[in-house]
Amino acid sequence: MPQFLYPLLLLACPIGMGLMMWLMMRGGSHPSRRNESASTPTELDELRKEIAELRSAQATRKDTHETLQN
């Protein structure tokens, strides 16, 4: 009995990995839903404005930090 157990233990990892790869490939075959990441021009404008505000705030903090360092 133990002589059959060793090869089974050695093959457990590759067989499990192959099974997981097969299951992941099967999961990708479902038809994809509508692309929800597509943004409207209004959303893009709002995001660009928010990025500009964050960059401005970051620059202000950096200037304040440099002033305090000196």
mmJSON file of the N, C-alpha and C atoms, coordinates in Angstrom:
{"data_MODEL":{"atom_site":{
"group_PDB":["ATOM","ATOM","ATOM","ATOM","ATOM","ATOM","ATOM","ATOM","ATOM","ATOM","ATOM","ATOM","ATOM","ATOM","ATOM","ATOM","ATOM","ATOM","ATOM","ATOM","ATOM","ATOM","ATOM","ATOM","ATOM","ATOM","ATOM","ATOM","ATOM","ATOM","ATOM","ATOM","ATOM","ATOM","ATOM","ATOM","ATOM","ATOM","ATOM","ATOM","ATOM","ATOM","ATOM","ATOM","ATOM","ATOM","ATOM","ATOM","ATOM","ATOM","ATOM","ATOM","ATOM","ATOM","ATOM","ATOM","ATOM","ATOM","ATOM","ATOM","ATOM","ATOM","ATOM","ATOM","ATOM","ATOM","ATOM","ATOM","ATOM","ATOM","ATOM","ATOM","ATOM","ATOM","ATOM","ATOM","ATOM","ATOM","ATOM","ATOM","ATOM","ATOM","ATOM","ATOM","ATOM","ATOM","ATOM","ATOM","ATOM","ATOM","ATOM","ATOM","ATOM","ATOM","ATOM","ATOM","ATOM","ATOM","ATOM","ATOM","ATOM","ATOM","ATOM","ATOM","ATOM","ATOM","ATOM","ATOM","ATOM","ATOM","ATOM","ATOM","ATOM","ATOM","ATOM","ATOM","ATOM","ATOM","ATOM","ATOM","ATOM","ATOM","ATOM","ATOM","ATOM","ATOM","ATOM","ATOM","ATOM","ATOM","ATOM","ATOM","ATOM","ATOM","ATOM","ATOM","ATOM","ATOM","ATOM","ATOM","ATOM","ATOM","ATOM","ATOM","ATOM","ATOM","ATOM","ATOM","ATOM","ATOM","ATOM","ATOM","ATOM","ATOM","ATOM","ATOM","ATOM","ATOM","ATOM","ATOM","ATOM","ATOM","ATOM","ATOM","ATOM","ATOM","ATOM","ATOM","ATOM","ATOM","ATOM","ATOM","ATOM","ATOM","ATOM","ATOM","ATOM","ATOM","ATOM","ATOM","ATOM","ATOM","ATOM","ATOM","ATOM","ATOM","ATOM","ATOM","ATOM","ATOM","ATOM","ATOM","ATOM","ATOM","ATOM","ATOM","ATOM","ATOM","ATOM","ATOM","ATOM","ATOM","ATOM","ATOM","ATOM","ATOM","ATOM","ATOM","ATOM","ATOM"],
"id":[1,2,3,4,5,6,7,8,9,10,11,12,13,14,15,16,17,18,19,20,21,22,23,24,25,26,27,28,29,30,31,32,33,34,35,36,37,38,39,40,41,42,43,44,45,46,47,48,49,50,51,52,53,54,55,56,57,58,59,60,61,62,63,64,65,66,67,68,69,70,71,72,73,74,75,76,77,78,79,80,81,82,83,84,85,86,87,88,89,90,91,92,93,94,95,96,97,98,99,100,101,102,103,104,105,106,107,108,109,110,111,112,113,114,115,116,117,118,119,120,121,122,123,124,125,126,127,128,129,130,131,132,133,134,135,136,137,138,139,140,141,142,143,144,145,146,147,148,149,150,151,152,153,154,155,156,157,158,159,160,161,162,163,164,165,166,167,168,169,170,171,172,173,174,175,176,177,178,179,180,181,182,183,184,185,186,187,188,189,190,191,192,193,194,195,196,197,198,199,200,201,202,203,204,205,206,207,208,209,210],
"type_symbol":["N","C","C","N","C","C","N","C","C","N","C","C","N","C","C","N","C","C","N","C","C","N","C","C","N","C","C","N","C","C","N","C","C","N","C","C","N","C","C","N","C","C","N","C","C","N","C","C","N","C","C","N","C","C","N","C","C","N","C","C","N","C","C","N","C","C","N","C","C","N","C","C","N","C","C","N","C","C","N","C","C","N","C","C","N","C","C","N","C","C","N","C","C","N","C","C","N","C","C","N","C","C","N","C","C","N","C","C","N","C","C","N","C","C","N","C","C","N","C","C","N","C","C","N","C","C","N","C","C","N","C","C","N","C","C","N","C","C","N","C","C","N","C","C","N","C","C","N","C","C","N","C","C","N","C","C","N","C","C","N","C","C","N","C","C","N","C","C","N","C","C","N","C","C","N","C","C","N","C","C","N","C","C","N","C","C","N","C","C","N","C","C","N","C","C","N","C","C","N","C","C","N","C","C","N","C","C","N","C","C"],
"label_atom_id":["N","CA","C","N","CA","C","N","CA","C","N","CA","C","N","CA","C","N","CA","C","N","CA","C","N","CA","C","N","CA","C","N","CA","C","N","CA","C","N","CA","C","N","CA","C","N","CA","C","N","CA","C","N","CA","C","N","CA","C","N","CA","C","N","CA","C","N","CA","C","N","CA","C","N","CA","C","N","CA","C","N","CA","C","N","CA","C","N","CA","C","N","CA","C","N","CA","C","N","CA","C","N","CA","C","N","CA","C","N","CA","C","N","CA","C","N","CA","C","N","CA","C","N","CA","C","N","CA","C","N","CA","C","N","CA","C","N","CA","C","N","CA","C","N","CA","C","N","CA","C","N","CA","C","N","CA","C","N","CA","C","N","CA","C","N","CA","C","N","CA","C","N","CA","C","N","CA","C","N","CA","C","N","CA","C","N","CA","C","N","CA","C","N","CA","C","N","CA","C","N","CA","C","N","CA","C","N","CA","C","N","CA","C","N","CA","C","N","CA","C","N","CA","C","N","CA","C","N","CA","C","N","CA","C","N","CA","C","N","CA","C","N","CA","C"],
"label_alt_id":[null,null,null,null,null,null,null,null,null,null,null,null,null,null,null,null,null,null,null,null,null,null,null,null,null,null,null,null,null,null,null,null,null,null,null,null,null,null,null,null,null,null,null,null,null,null,null,null,null,null,null,null,null,null,null,null,null,null,null,null,null,null,null,null,null,null,null,null,null,null,null,null,null,null,null,null,null,null,null,null,null,null,null,null,null,null,null,null,null,null,null,null,null,null,null,null,null,null,null,null,null,null,null,null,null,null,null,null,null,null,null,null,null,null,null,null,null,null,null,null,null,null,null,null,null,null,null,null,null,null,null,null,null,null,null,null,null,null,null,null,null,null,null,null,null,null,null,null,null,null,null,null,null,null,null,null,null,null,null,null,null,null,null,null,null,null,null,null,null,null,null,null,null,null,null,null,null,null,null,null,null,null,null,null,null,null,null,null,null,null,null,null,null,null,null,null,null,null,null,null,null,null,null,null,null,null,null,null,null,null],
"label_comp_id":["MET","MET","MET","PRO","PRO","PRO","GLN","GLN","GLN","PHE","PHE","PHE","LEU","LEU","LEU","TYR","TYR","TYR","PRO","PRO","PRO","LEU","LEU","LEU","LEU","LEU","LEU","LEU","LEU","LEU","LEU","LEU","LEU","ALA","ALA","ALA","CYS","CYS","CYS","PRO","PRO","PRO","ILE","ILE","ILE","GLY","GLY","GLY","MET","MET","MET","GLY","GLY","GLY","LEU","LEU","LEU","MET","MET","MET","MET","MET","MET","TRP","TRP","TRP","LEU","LEU","LEU","MET","MET","MET","MET","MET","MET","ARG","ARG","ARG","GLY","GLY","GLY","GLY","GLY","GLY","SER","SER","SER","HIS","HIS","HIS","PRO","PRO","PRO","SER","SER","SER","ARG","ARG","ARG","ARG","ARG","ARG","ASN","ASN","ASN","GLU","GLU","GLU","SER","SER","SER","ALA","ALA","ALA","SER","SER","SER","THR","THR","THR","PRO","PRO","PRO","THR","THR","THR","GLU","GLU","GLU","LEU","LEU","LEU","ASP","ASP","ASP","GLU","GLU","GLU","LEU","LEU","LEU","ARG","ARG","ARG","LYS","LYS","LYS","GLU","GLU","GLU","ILE","ILE","ILE","ALA","ALA","ALA","GLU","GLU","GLU","LEU","LEU","LEU","ARG","ARG","ARG","SER","SER","SER","ALA","ALA","ALA","GLN","GLN","GLN","ALA","ALA","ALA","THR","THR","THR","ARG","ARG","ARG","LYS","LYS","LYS","ASP","ASP","ASP","THR","THR","THR","HIS","HIS","HIS","GLU","GLU","GLU","THR","THR","THR","LEU","LEU","LEU","GLN","GLN","GLN","ASN","ASN","ASN"],
"label_asym_id":["A","A","A","A","A","A","A","A","A","A","A","A","A","A","A","A","A","A","A","A","A","A","A","A","A","A","A","A","A","A","A","A","A","A","A","A","A","A","A","A","A","A","A","A","A","A","A","A","A","A","A","A","A","A","A","A","A","A","A","A","A","A","A","A","A","A","A","A","A","A","A","A","A","A","A","A","A","A","A","A","A","A","A","A","A","A","A","A","A","A","A","A","A","A","A","A","A","A","A","A","A","A","A","A","A","A","A","A","A","A","A","A","A","A","A","A","A","A","A","A","A","A","A","A","A","A","A","A","A","A","A","A","A","A","A","A","A","A","A","A","A","A","A","A","A","A","A","A","A","A","A","A","A","A","A","A","A","A","A","A","A","A","A","A","A","A","A","A","A","A","A","A","A","A","A","A","A","A","A","A","A","A","A","A","A","A","A","A","A","A","A","A","A","A","A","A","A","A","A","A","A","A","A","A","A","A","A","A","A","A"],
"label_entity_id":["1","1","1","1","1","1","1","1","1","1","1","1","1","1","1","1","1","1","1","1","1","1","1","1","1","1","1","1","1","1","1","1","1","1","1","1","1","1","1","1","1","1","1","1","1","1","1","1","1","1","1","1","1","1","1","1","1","1","1","1","1","1","1","1","1","1","1","1","1","1","1","1","1","1","1","1","1","1","1","1","1","1","1","1","1","1","1","1","1","1","1","1","1","1","1","1","1","1","1","1","1","1","1","1","1","1","1","1","1","1","1","1","1","1","1","1","1","1","1","1","1","1","1","1","1","1","1","1","1","1","1","1","1","1","1","1","1","1","1","1","1","1","1","1","1","1","1","1","1","1","1","1","1","1","1","1","1","1","1","1","1","1","1","1","1","1","1","1","1","1","1","1","1","1","1","1","1","1","1","1","1","1","1","1","1","1","1","1","1","1","1","1","1","1","1","1","1","1","1","1","1","1","1","1","1","1","1","1","1","1"],
"label_seq_id":[1,1,1,2,2,2,3,3,3,4,4,4,5,5,5,6,6,6,7,7,7,8,8,8,9,9,9,10,10,10,11,11,11,12,12,12,13,13,13,14,14,14,15,15,15,16,16,16,17,17,17,18,18,18,19,19,19,20,20,20,21,21,21,22,22,22,23,23,23,24,24,24,25,25,25,26,26,26,27,27,27,28,28,28,29,29,29,30,30,30,31,31,31,32,32,32,33,33,33,34,34,34,35,35,35,36,36,36,37,37,37,38,38,38,39,39,39,40,40,40,41,41,41,42,42,42,43,43,43,44,44,44,45,45,45,46,46,46,47,47,47,48,48,48,49,49,49,50,50,50,51,51,51,52,52,52,53,53,53,54,54,54,55,55,55,56,56,56,57,57,57,58,58,58,59,59,59,60,60,60,61,61,61,62,62,62,63,63,63,64,64,64,65,65,65,66,66,66,67,67,67,68,68,68,69,69,69,70,70,70],
"pdbx_PDB_ins_code":[null,null,null,null,null,null,null,null,null,null,null,null,null,null,null,null,null,null,null,null,null,null,null,null,null,null,null,null,null,null,null,null,null,null,null,null,null,null,null,null,null,null,null,null,null,null,null,null,null,null,null,null,null,null,null,null,null,null,null,null,null,null,null,null,null,null,null,null,null,null,null,null,null,null,null,null,null,null,null,null,null,null,null,null,null,null,null,null,null,null,null,null,null,null,null,null,null,null,null,null,null,null,null,null,null,null,null,null,null,null,null,null,null,null,null,null,null,null,null,null,null,null,null,null,null,null,null,null,null,null,null,null,null,null,null,null,null,null,null,null,null,null,null,null,null,null,null,null,null,null,null,null,null,null,null,null,null,null,null,null,null,null,null,null,null,null,null,null,null,null,null,null,null,null,null,null,null,null,null,null,null,null,null,null,null,null,null,null,null,null,null,null,null,null,null,null,null,null,null,null,null,null,null,null,null,null,null,null,null,null],
"Cartn_x":[0.809,0.0,0.85,1.877,2.665,3.347,3.692,4.356,3.431,2.119,1.177,0.924,1.175,0.918,1.951,3.211,4.256,4.056,3.812,3.567,2.317,1.313,0.092,0.383,1.191,1.561,2.396,3.285,4.113,3.291,2.225,1.397,0.271,0.052,-1.064,-0.925,0.258,0.448,0.267,0.931,0.726,-0.705,-1.329,-2.719,-3.626,-3.422,-4.22,-4.01,-2.775,-2.481,-3.143,-3.064,-3.719,-5.221,-5.81,-7.25,-7.621,-6.833,-7.122,-6.991,-5.972,-5.811,-6.996,-7.436,-8.578,-9.836,-10.051,-11.234,-11.185,-10.004,-9.893,-10.144,-9.674,-9.919,-11.4,-12.068,-13.502,-14.268,-13.844,-14.516,-14.417,-13.379,-13.202,-14.005,-14.683,-15.412,-16.824,-17.254,-18.586,-18.61,-19.733,-19.8,-19.623,-18.811,-18.531,-19.708,-19.849,-20.91,-20.495,-21.423,-21.159,-19.995,-19.171,-18.009,-18.486,-18.38,-18.87,-17.843,-16.631,-15.61,-15.646,-16.484,-16.582,-17.208,-16.53,-16.993,-17.553,-18.5,-19.055,-18.112,-18.215,-17.345,-17.49,-18.697,-18.905,-18.114,-18.156,-17.403,-15.908,-15.443,-14.02,-13.619,-14.463,-14.163,-14.104,-15.054,-15.063,-13.809,-13.402,-12.204,-10.949,-10.881,-9.726,-9.654,-10.809,-10.855,-10.378,-10.833,-10.432,-8.924,-8.376,-6.933,-6.164,-6.63,-5.962,-5.996,-7.135,-7.246,-6.297,-6.22,-5.334,-3.867,-3.509,-2.124,-1.795,-2.745,-2.537,-2.355,-3.201,-3.09,-1.766,-1.337,-0.072,1.095,1.058,2.126,2.157,0.985,0.911,1.523,1.2,1.76,3.271,3.743,5.18,5.89,5.315,5.912,5.929,4.836,4.751,5.791,5.937,6.911,8.332,8.645,9.983,10.244,9.215,9.362,9.644,8.954,9.156,10.518,11.043,12.347,13.467,13.291,14.347,14.18],
"Cartn_y":[-1.211,0.0,1.272,1.396,2.628,2.918,1.875,2.135,2.858,2.772,3.495,4.912,5.109,6.406,7.453,7.088,8.049,8.673,7.89,8.531,9.408,8.991,9.791,11.134,11.135,12.384,13.27,12.669,13.444,14.057,13.4,13.898,14.811,14.9,15.702,17.172,17.737,19.154,19.431,18.711,19.004,18.762,17.723,17.454,18.562,18.992,20.093,21.384,21.664,22.872,22.809,21.662,21.496,21.67,21.136,21.283,22.747,23.474,24.896,25.694,25.394,26.096,25.822,24.586,24.218,24.945,25.007,25.695,27.189,27.794,29.224,29.502,28.619,28.809,28.657,27.741,27.564,28.788,29.398,30.582,31.761,31.834,32.937,32.797,31.661,31.445,32.016,32.519,33.117,34.41,34.714,35.985,37.155,38.097,39.236,40.196,40.838,41.84,43.112,44.022,45.322,45.98,46.673,47.34,48.458,48.207,49.177,50.259,50.094,51.09,52.255,52.156,53.258,54.457,55.584,56.783,57.772,58.53,59.584,60.778,61.675,62.863,63.692,63.744,64.503,63.879,62.557,61.882,62.119,62.074,62.315,63.725,64.702,66.087,66.231,65.584,65.653,65.006,63.875,63.197,64.019,64.651,65.507,66.682,67.24,68.354,67.886,66.709,66.176,65.905,65.393,65.146,66.45,67.484,68.789,69.328,69.177,69.643,68.873,67.563,66.751,67.101,67.339,67.725,69.075,69.986,71.301,71.174,70.369,70.171,69.503,68.564,67.883,68.859,69.735,70.727,71.681,72.073,72.966,72.301,71.029,70.313,70.18,69.932,69.795,71.106,72.227,73.534,73.806,73.479,73.684,72.83,71.599,70.692,71.217,71.7,72.233,73.485,74.307,75.518,75.147,74.147,73.724,73.062,72.424,71.772,72.798,73.959,74.983,75.862],
"Cartn_z":[0.0,0.0,0.0,0.861,0.866,-0.472,-1.267,-2.542,-3.514,-3.354,-4.21,-3.697,-2.424,-1.814,-2.23,-2.361,-2.705,-4.085,-5.135,-6.443,-6.432,-5.683,-5.586,-4.931,-3.882,-3.217,-4.136,-4.921,-5.841,-6.969,-7.378,-8.473,-8.001,-6.706,-6.192,-6.577,-6.47,-6.787,-8.28,-9.185,-10.609,-11.073,-10.544,-10.933,-10.421,-9.188,-8.638,-9.406,-9.793,-10.558,-11.93,-12.583,-13.88,-13.775,-12.724,-12.509,-12.311,-11.534,-11.319,-12.61,-13.409,-14.684,-15.598,-15.633,-16.476,-16.011,-14.7,-14.172,-14.465,-14.385,-14.68,-16.157,-17.023,-18.456,-18.772,-18.109,-18.327,-17.86,-16.768,-16.243,-17.178,-17.983,-18.912,-20.19,-20.379,-21.626,-21.597,-20.455,-20.379,-21.175,-21.811,-22.547,-21.594,-22.002,-21.129,-21.121,-19.99,-19.868,-20.567,-20.63,-21.233,-20.507,-21.245,-20.658,-19.737,-18.441,-17.464,-17.168,-17.66,-17.371,-18.354,-19.378,-20.338,-19.642,-19.703,-19.016,-20.018,-19.541,-20.378,-20.348,-21.33,-21.322,-20.049,-19.49,-18.252,-17.108,-17.012,-15.961,-16.129,-17.367,-17.611,-17.213,-17.521,-17.136,-15.622,-14.925,-13.463,-12.887,-13.459,-12.968,-13.235,-14.391,-14.691,-13.723,-13.393,-12.445,-11.068,-10.661,-9.363,-9.326,-10.408,-10.474,-10.355,-11.042,-10.967,-9.542,-8.862,-7.474,-6.561,-6.751,-5.916,-6.148,-7.397,-7.688,-7.068,-7.107,-6.509,-4.997,-4.371,-2.927,-2.576,-3.392,-3.146,-3.262,-4.25,-4.42,-3.232,-2.745,-1.59,-0.366,-0.145,0.998,0.872,-0.34,-0.549,-0.239,-0.693,-0.408,1.09,1.766,3.211,3.927,3.493,4.106,3.916,2.716,2.454,3.282,3.473,4.278,5.728,6.239,7.62,7.811,6.791,6.872,7.006,6.39,6.405,7.569],
"occupancy":[1.0,1.0,1.0,1.0,1.0,1.0,1.0,1.0,1.0,1.0,1.0,1.0,1.0,1.0,1.0,1.0,1.0,1.0,1.0,1.0,1.0,1.0,1.0,1.0,1.0,1.0,1.0,1.0,1.0,1.0,1.0,1.0,1.0,1.0,1.0,1.0,1.0,1.0,1.0,1.0,1.0,1.0,1.0,1.0,1.0,1.0,1.0,1.0,1.0,1.0,1.0,1.0,1.0,1.0,1.0,1.0,1.0,1.0,1.0,1.0,1.0,1.0,1.0,1.0,1.0,1.0,1.0,1.0,1.0,1.0,1.0,1.0,1.0,1.0,1.0,1.0,1.0,1.0,1.0,1.0,1.0,1.0,1.0,1.0,1.0,1.0,1.0,1.0,1.0,1.0,1.0,1.0,1.0,1.0,1.0,1.0,1.0,1.0,1.0,1.0,1.0,1.0,1.0,1.0,1.0,1.0,1.0,1.0,1.0,1.0,1.0,1.0,1.0,1.0,1.0,1.0,1.0,1.0,1.0,1.0,1.0,1.0,1.0,1.0,1.0,1.0,1.0,1.0,1.0,1.0,1.0,1.0,1.0,1.0,1.0,1.0,1.0,1.0,1.0,1.0,1.0,1.0,1.0,1.0,1.0,1.0,1.0,1.0,1.0,1.0,1.0,1.0,1.0,1.0,1.0,1.0,1.0,1.0,1.0,1.0,1.0,1.0,1.0,1.0,1.0,1.0,1.0,1.0,1.0,1.0,1.0,1.0,1.0,1.0,1.0,1.0,1.0,1.0,1.0,1.0,1.0,1.0,1.0,1.0,1.0,1.0,1.0,1.0,1.0,1.0,1.0,1.0,1.0,1.0,1.0,1.0,1.0,1.0,1.0,1.0,1.0,1.0,1.0,1.0,1.0,1.0,1.0,1.0,1.0,1.0],
"B_iso_or_equiv":[0.0,0.0,0.0,0.0,0.0,0.0,0.0,0.0,0.0,0.0,0.0,0.0,0.0,0.0,0.0,0.0,0.0,0.0,0.0,0.0,0.0,0.0,0.0,0.0,0.0,0.0,0.0,0.0,0.0,0.0,0.0,0.0,0.0,0.0,0.0,0.0,0.0,0.0,0.0,0.0,0.0,0.0,0.0,0.0,0.0,0.0,0.0,0.0,0.0,0.0,0.0,0.0,0.0,0.0,0.0,0.0,0.0,0.0,0.0,0.0,0.0,0.0,0.0,0.0,0.0,0.0,0.0,0.0,0.0,0.0,0.0,0.0,0.0,0.0,0.0,0.0,0.0,0.0,0.0,0.0,0.0,0.0,0.0,0.0,0.0,0.0,0.0,0.0,0.0,0.0,0.0,0.0,0.0,0.0,0.0,0.0,0.0,0.0,0.0,0.0,0.0,0.0,0.0,0.0,0.0,0.0,0.0,0.0,0.0,0.0,0.0,0.0,0.0,0.0,0.0,0.0,0.0,0.0,0.0,0.0,0.0,0.0,0.0,0.0,0.0,0.0,0.0,0.0,0.0,0.0,0.0,0.0,0.0,0.0,0.0,0.0,0.0,0.0,0.0,0.0,0.0,0.0,0.0,0.0,0.0,0.0,0.0,0.0,0.0,0.0,0.0,0.0,0.0,0.0,0.0,0.0,0.0,0.0,0.0,0.0,0.0,0.0,0.0,0.0,0.0,0.0,0.0,0.0,0.0,0.0,0.0,0.0,0.0,0.0,0.0,0.0,0.0,0.0,0.0,0.0,0.0,0.0,0.0,0.0,0.0,0.0,0.0,0.0,0.0,0.0,0.0,0.0,0.0,0.0,0.0,0.0,0.0,0.0,0.0,0.0,0.0,0.0,0.0,0.0,0.0,0.0,0.0,0.0,0.0,0.0],
"pdbx_formal_charge":[null,null,null,null,null,null,null,null,null,null,null,null,null,null,null,null,null,null,null,null,null,null,null,null,null,null,null,null,null,null,null,null,null,null,null,null,null,null,null,null,null,null,null,null,null,null,null,null,null,null,null,null,null,null,null,null,null,null,null,null,null,null,null,null,null,null,null,null,null,null,null,null,null,null,null,null,null,null,null,null,null,null,null,null,null,null,null,null,null,null,null,null,null,null,null,null,null,null,null,null,null,null,null,null,null,null,null,null,null,null,null,null,null,null,null,null,null,null,null,null,null,null,null,null,null,null,null,null,null,null,null,null,null,null,null,null,null,null,null,null,null,null,null,null,null,null,null,null,null,null,null,null,null,null,null,null,null,null,null,null,null,null,null,null,null,null,null,null,null,null,null,null,null,null,null,null,null,null,null,null,null,null,null,null,null,null,null,null,null,null,null,null,null,null,null,null,null,null,null,null,null,null,null,null,null,null,null,null,null,null],
"auth_seq_id":[1,1,1,2,2,2,3,3,3,4,4,4,5,5,5,6,6,6,7,7,7,8,8,8,9,9,9,10,10,10,11,11,11,12,12,12,13,13,13,14,14,14,15,15,15,16,16,16,17,17,17,18,18,18,19,19,19,20,20,20,21,21,21,22,22,22,23,23,23,24,24,24,25,25,25,26,26,26,27,27,27,28,28,28,29,29,29,30,30,30,31,31,31,32,32,32,33,33,33,34,34,34,35,35,35,36,36,36,37,37,37,38,38,38,39,39,39,40,40,40,41,41,41,42,42,42,43,43,43,44,44,44,45,45,45,46,46,46,47,47,47,48,48,48,49,49,49,50,50,50,51,51,51,52,52,52,53,53,53,54,54,54,55,55,55,56,56,56,57,57,57,58,58,58,59,59,59,60,60,60,61,61,61,62,62,62,63,63,63,64,64,64,65,65,65,66,66,66,67,67,67,68,68,68,69,69,69,70,70,70],
"auth_comp_id":["MET","MET","MET","PRO","PRO","PRO","GLN","GLN","GLN","PHE","PHE","PHE","LEU","LEU","LEU","TYR","TYR","TYR","PRO","PRO","PRO","LEU","LEU","LEU","LEU","LEU","LEU","LEU","LEU","LEU","LEU","LEU","LEU","ALA","ALA","ALA","CYS","CYS","CYS","PRO","PRO","PRO","ILE","ILE","ILE","GLY","GLY","GLY","MET","MET","MET","GLY","GLY","GLY","LEU","LEU","LEU","MET","MET","MET","MET","MET","MET","TRP","TRP","TRP","LEU","LEU","LEU","MET","MET","MET","MET","MET","MET","ARG","ARG","ARG","GLY","GLY","GLY","GLY","GLY","GLY","SER","SER","SER","HIS","HIS","HIS","PRO","PRO","PRO","SER","SER","SER","ARG","ARG","ARG","ARG","ARG","ARG","ASN","ASN","ASN","GLU","GLU","GLU","SER","SER","SER","ALA","ALA","ALA","SER","SER","SER","THR","THR","THR","PRO","PRO","PRO","THR","THR","THR","GLU","GLU","GLU","LEU","LEU","LEU","ASP","ASP","ASP","GLU","GLU","GLU","LEU","LEU","LEU","ARG","ARG","ARG","LYS","LYS","LYS","GLU","GLU","GLU","ILE","ILE","ILE","ALA","ALA","ALA","GLU","GLU","GLU","LEU","LEU","LEU","ARG","ARG","ARG","SER","SER","SER","ALA","ALA","ALA","GLN","GLN","GLN","ALA","ALA","ALA","THR","THR","THR","ARG","ARG","ARG","LYS","LYS","LYS","ASP","ASP","ASP","THR","THR","THR","HIS","HIS","HIS","GLU","GLU","GLU","THR","THR","THR","LEU","LEU","LEU","GLN","GLN","GLN","ASN","ASN","ASN"],
"auth_asym_id":["A","A","A","A","A","A","A","A","A","A","A","A","A","A","A","A","A","A","A","A","A","A","A","A","A","A","A","A","A","A","A","A","A","A","A","A","A","A","A","A","A","A","A","A","A","A","A","A","A","A","A","A","A","A","A","A","A","A","A","A","A","A","A","A","A","A","A","A","A","A","A","A","A","A","A","A","A","A","A","A","A","A","A","A","A","A","A","A","A","A","A","A","A","A","A","A","A","A","A","A","A","A","A","A","A","A","A","A","A","A","A","A","A","A","A","A","A","A","A","A","A","A","A","A","A","A","A","A","A","A","A","A","A","A","A","A","A","A","A","A","A","A","A","A","A","A","A","A","A","A","A","A","A","A","A","A","A","A","A","A","A","A","A","A","A","A","A","A","A","A","A","A","A","A","A","A","A","A","A","A","A","A","A","A","A","A","A","A","A","A","A","A","A","A","A","A","A","A","A","A","A","A","A","A","A","A","A","A","A","A"],
"auth_atom_id":["N","CA","C","N","CA","C","N","CA","C","N","CA","C","N","CA","C","N","CA","C","N","CA","C","N","CA","C","N","CA","C","N","CA","C","N","CA","C","N","CA","C","N","CA","C","N","CA","C","N","CA","C","N","CA","C","N","CA","C","N","CA","C","N","CA","C","N","CA","C","N","CA","C","N","CA","C","N","CA","C","N","CA","C","N","CA","C","N","CA","C","N","CA","C","N","CA","C","N","CA","C","N","CA","C","N","CA","C","N","CA","C","N","CA","C","N","CA","C","N","CA","C","N","CA","C","N","CA","C","N","CA","C","N","CA","C","N","CA","C","N","CA","C","N","CA","C","N","CA","C","N","CA","C","N","CA","C","N","CA","C","N","CA","C","N","CA","C","N","CA","C","N","CA","C","N","CA","C","N","CA","C","N","CA","C","N","CA","C","N","CA","C","N","CA","C","N","CA","C","N","CA","C","N","CA","C","N","CA","C","N","CA","C","N","CA","C","N","CA","C","N","CA","C","N","CA","C","N","CA","C","N","CA","C","N","CA","C","N","CA","C","N","CA","C"],
"pdbx_PDB_model_num":[1,1,1,1,1,1,1,1,1,1,1,1,1,1,1,1,1,1,1,1,1,1,1,1,1,1,1,1,1,1,1,1,1,1,1,1,1,1,1,1,1,1,1,1,1,1,1,1,1,1,1,1,1,1,1,1,1,1,1,1,1,1,1,1,1,1,1,1,1,1,1,1,1,1,1,1,1,1,1,1,1,1,1,1,1,1,1,1,1,1,1,1,1,1,1,1,1,1,1,1,1,1,1,1,1,1,1,1,1,1,1,1,1,1,1,1,1,1,1,1,1,1,1,1,1,1,1,1,1,1,1,1,1,1,1,1,1,1,1,1,1,1,1,1,1,1,1,1,1,1,1,1,1,1,1,1,1,1,1,1,1,1,1,1,1,1,1,1,1,1,1,1,1,1,1,1,1,1,1,1,1,1,1,1,1,1,1,1,1,1,1,1,1,1,1,1,1,1,1,1,1,1,1,1,1,1,1,1,1,1]
}}}
